[in-house]
Amino acid sequence: MDRGGQAPPFLHSENHSFKNYASKFLDVAELLKDPKTSRPALSPDLRNGYEMPLSVRLHLGRKLSSAASFDGTDALLWVLSLPDTYPDQ
């Protein structure tokens, strides 16, 4: 399952609905495997459909709940994971 939270392409092909649900399922499975995850790696492929990836939301939520400030990398992580910061494909 080391696919960065993405379903293998042969499973979803052009079925975007399946891709969305499978990616979310893999996000949850990854977090259950290691709940003490660190900050997700920066990547232009972070966005996951119409929502921020669960790993990003969890990381940013943990920082907010501990009253820690976002640093520049957290801000970039936030922007890269927002679905509305990318043009339609």
KEKOL-820866 format. One record per residue: z, y, x of N, C-alpha, C in turn. Coordinates in steps of 0.1 Angstrom, whole numbers. Layout:
REM KEKOL-820866
+-------+-------+-------+-------+-------+-------+-------+-------+-------+
|  n_c3 |  n_c2 |  n_c1 | ca_c3 | ca_c2 | ca_c1 |  c_c3 |  c_c2 |  c_c1 |
+-------+-------+-------+-------+-------+-------+-------+-------+-------+
|     Z |     Y |     X |     Z |     Y |     X |     Z |     Y |     X |
...
+-------+-------+-------+-------+-------+-------+-------+-------+-------+
***
This chain:
REM KEKOL-820866
+-------+-------+-------+-------+-------+-------+-------+-------+-------+
|  n_c3 |  n_c2 |  n_c1 | ca_c3 | ca_c2 | ca_c1 |  c_c3 |  c_c2 |  c_c1 |
+-------+-------+-------+-------+-------+-------+-------+-------+-------+
|     0 |   -12 |     8 |     0 |     0 |     0 |     0 |    12 |     9 |
|    -5 |    12 |    21 |    -5 |    23 |    29 |   -18 |    31 |    27 |
|   -20 |    36 |    15 |   -32 |    44 |    12 |   -29 |    58 |     9 |
|   -17 |    63 |    12 |   -14 |    77 |     9 |   -13 |    80 |    -5 |
|    -8 |    70 |   -13 |    -7 |    73 |   -28 |   -20 |    72 |   -35 |
|   -30 |    66 |   -30 |   -43 |    66 |   -37 |   -47 |    51 |   -40 |
|   -52 |    49 |   -51 |   -57 |    35 |   -55 |   -70 |    32 |   -47 |
|   -72 |    20 |   -43 |   -84 |    16 |   -36 |   -96 |    20 |   -44 |
|  -107 |    25 |   -38 |  -118 |    30 |   -46 |  -125 |    19 |   -54 |
|  -125 |     7 |   -49 |  -132 |    -4 |   -56 |  -125 |    -7 |   -70 |
|  -113 |    -3 |   -72 |  -106 |    -5 |   -84 |  -110 |     5 |   -95 |
|  -112 |    17 |   -91 |  -114 |    28 |  -101 |  -129 |    33 |  -102 |
|  -136 |    32 |   -92 |  -150 |    36 |   -91 |  -151 |    50 |   -98 |
|  -157 |    50 |  -110 |  -159 |    63 |  -116 |  -150 |    65 |  -128 |
|  -140 |    56 |  -129 |  -130 |    58 |  -140 |  -119 |    67 |  -136 |
|  -120 |    80 |  -139 |  -110 |    89 |  -134 |   -97 |    87 |  -141 |
|   -97 |    83 |  -153 |   -84 |    80 |  -160 |   -76 |    69 |  -152 |
|   -83 |    58 |  -149 |   -76 |    48 |  -142 |   -71 |    53 |  -128 |
|   -80 |    60 |  -121 |   -76 |    65 |  -108 |   -63 |    74 |  -109 |
|   -63 |    82 |  -119 |   -51 |    91 |  -121 |   -38 |    82 |  -123 |
|   -39 |    73 |  -133 |   -27 |    64 |  -136 |   -23 |    56 |  -124 |
|   -33 |    50 |  -117 |   -30 |    41 |  -105 |   -24 |    49 |   -94 |
|   -29 |    61 |   -92 |   -24 |    70 |   -81 |    -9 |    73 |   -84 |
|    -6 |    77 |   -97 |     8 |    80 |  -100 |    17 |    67 |   -99 |
|    12 |    56 |  -103 |    19 |    43 |  -101 |    22 |    41 |   -86 |
|    12 |    43 |   -78 |    15 |    41 |   -63 |    24 |    51 |   -58 |
|    24 |    63 |   -63 |    34 |    74 |   -59 |    48 |    69 |   -62 |
|    50 |    64 |   -74 |    63 |    59 |   -77 |    68 |    47 |   -69 |
|    58 |    38 |   -67 |    61 |    26 |   -59 |    65 |    30 |   -45 |
|    58 |    39 |   -39 |    61 |    44 |   -26 |    75 |    50 |   -25 |
|    79 |    58 |   -35 |    92 |    64 |   -35 |   103 |    54 |   -38 |
|   100 |    44 |   -46 |   110 |    33 |   -48 |   112 |    25 |   -35 |
|   102 |    23 |   -27 |   103 |    16 |   -15 |   111 |    23 |    -5 |
|   110 |    36 |    -4 |   118 |    45 |     5 |   122 |    58 |    -2 |
|   133 |    58 |    -9 |   137 |    70 |   -17 |   141 |    82 |    -8 |
|   144 |    79 |     5 |   148 |    90 |    14 |   136 |    95 |    22 |
|   125 |    98 |    15 |   113 |   102 |    22 |   114 |   116 |    28 |
|   107 |   118 |    38 |   107 |   131 |    45 |    96 |   139 |    38 |
|    93 |   151 |    44 |    83 |   160 |    39 |    69 |   153 |    39 |
|    62 |   153 |    28 |    48 |   147 |    29 |    40 |   154 |    39 |
|    31 |   146 |    45 |    22 |   152 |    55 |    12 |   162 |    49 |
|     9 |   172 |    56 |    -1 |   182 |    51 |   -15 |   176 |    51 |
|   -22 |   177 |    41 |   -35 |   172 |    40 |   -43 |   179 |    28 |
|   -56 |   181 |    30 |   -63 |   187 |    19 |   -65 |   177 |     7 |
|   -61 |   165 |     9 |   -62 |   155 |    -1 |   -49 |   152 |    -9 |
|   -40 |   162 |    -9 |   -27 |   160 |   -15 |   -27 |   160 |   -30 |
|   -36 |   168 |   -36 |   -36 |   169 |   -50 |   -39 |   156 |   -57 |
|   -33 |   155 |   -69 |   -33 |   142 |   -76 |   -36 |   145 |   -91 |
|   -49 |   147 |   -94 |   -52 |   150 |  -108 |   -48 |   164 |  -111 |
|   -42 |   165 |  -123 |   -38 |   178 |  -128 |   -24 |   182 |  -125 |
|   -17 |   174 |  -117 |    -3 |   176 |  -114 |    -1 |   176 |   -99 |
|    10 |   182 |   -94 |    14 |   180 |   -80 |    19 |   166 |   -78 |
|    16 |   160 |   -66 |    21 |   147 |   -64 |    36 |   146 |   -65 |
|    41 |   134 |   -69 |    55 |   132 |   -71 |    63 |   134 |   -58 |
|    57 |   130 |   -47 |    64 |   131 |   -34 |    66 |   146 |   -30 |
|    56 |   154 |   -34 |    57 |   169 |   -31 |    68 |   175 |   -40 |
|    67 |   171 |   -53 |    77 |   177 |   -62 |    91 |   173 |   -58 |
|    93 |   160 |   -54 |   106 |   155 |   -50 |   111 |   163 |   -38 |
|   102 |   164 |   -28 |   106 |   171 |   -15 |   110 |   186 |   -18 |
|   102 |   193 |   -26 |   105 |   207 |   -29 |   117 |   208 |   -38 |
|   119 |   199 |   -47 |   130 |   199 |   -56 |   143 |   197 |   -48 |
|   143 |   188 |   -39 |   155 |   185 |   -30 |   158 |   198 |   -22 |
|   148 |   205 |   -17 |   151 |   217 |    -9 |   158 |   227 |   -19 |
|   152 |   229 |   -31 |   157 |   239 |   -40 |   172 |   235 |   -44 |
|   174 |   222 |   -47 |   187 |   219 |   -51 |   198 |   220 |   -40 |
|   194 |   220 |   -28 |   203 |   222 |   -17 |   204 |   236 |   -13 |
|   198 |   245 |   -20 |   197 |   260 |   -18 |   191 |   263 |    -4 |
|   183 |   254 |     1 |   175 |   257 |    14 |   163 |   265 |    10 |
|   159 |   274 |    19 |   147 |   281 |    17 |   134 |   273 |    21 |
|   123 |   276 |    15 |   111 |   270 |    19 |   106 |   277 |    32 |
|   102 |   269 |    41 |    96 |   274 |    53 |    81 |   275 |    51 |
|    73 |   279 |    61 |    59 |   281 |    60 |    52 |   268 |    57 |
|    57 |   257 |    63 |    50 |   244 |    60 |    53 |   239 |    46 |
|    64 |   242 |    40 |    67 |   239 |    26 |    58 |   247 |    17 |
|    56 |   260 |    21 |    47 |   268 |    13 |    33 |   263 |    13 |
|    28 |   259 |    25 |    15 |   254 |    26 |    14 |   241 |    19 |
|    24 |   232 |    19 |    24 |   220 |    12 |    23 |   222 |    -3 |
|    30 |   232 |    -8 |    29 |   236 |   -22 |    15 |   240 |   -26 |
|     9 |   249 |   -18 |    -4 |   254 |   -21 |   -15 |   242 |   -21 |
|   -14 |   234 |   -10 |   -23 |   223 |    -9 |   -22 |   213 |   -20 |
|   -11 |   211 |   -26 |    -9 |   201 |   -36 |   -11 |   206 |   -51 |
|   -13 |   219 |   -52 |   -16 |   225 |   -65 |   -30 |   222 |   -70 |
|   -32 |   217 |   -81 |   -46 |   213 |   -86 |   -55 |   226 |   -88 |
|   -48 |   237 |   -92 |   -56 |   249 |   -95 |   -60 |   257 |   -82 |
|   -57 |   252 |   -70 |   -61 |   259 |   -58 |   -74 |   254 |   -53 |
|   -80 |   244 |   -60 |   -93 |   238 |   -55 |  -104 |   241 |   -65 |
|  -116 |   243 |   -61 |  -127 |   244 |   -70 |  -129 |   231 |   -77 |
|  -135 |   231 |   -89 |  -139 |   219 |   -96 |  -149 |   211 |   -87 |
|  -148 |   198 |   -88 |  -157 |   190 |   -79 |  -167 |   183 |   -88 |
+-------+-------+-------+-------+-------+-------+-------+-------+-------+
***
